[in-house]
């Protein structure tokens, strides 16, 4: 083995570290997306609560706007909000777990790198 080769154990640890990093990035992106969607649902609910039942409201379905019942929309949005909050809880747990795994992998990698001398 030449002096510039990285030992297989260190390479494996580095690959594991990178995989955890990618997982964390994906979870964070998903969490941010769910948070944005949740904000939209909350804003829509807030606006629907301000108006009375006689006000005509429309629901967006694809590129169409369809006349809808205000109370039915409120119920649908409340259900969607509940689902988004549950998803957000799961994503927050996954993010915490990924951050912990990343910290542990970083420490293991640093420990393995202490014993490796790469000469140029």
Buried (B, 14 or more C-beta within 10 A) or exposed (E): EEEEEBEEEBEEBBEBBEEBBEBBEEBBEBBEEBEEBBEEBEEBBEEBEEEEEEEEBEBEEEEEEEEBEBEEBBEBBEEBBEBBEEBBEBBEEBBEBBBEBBEEBBEBBEEBBEEEEEEE
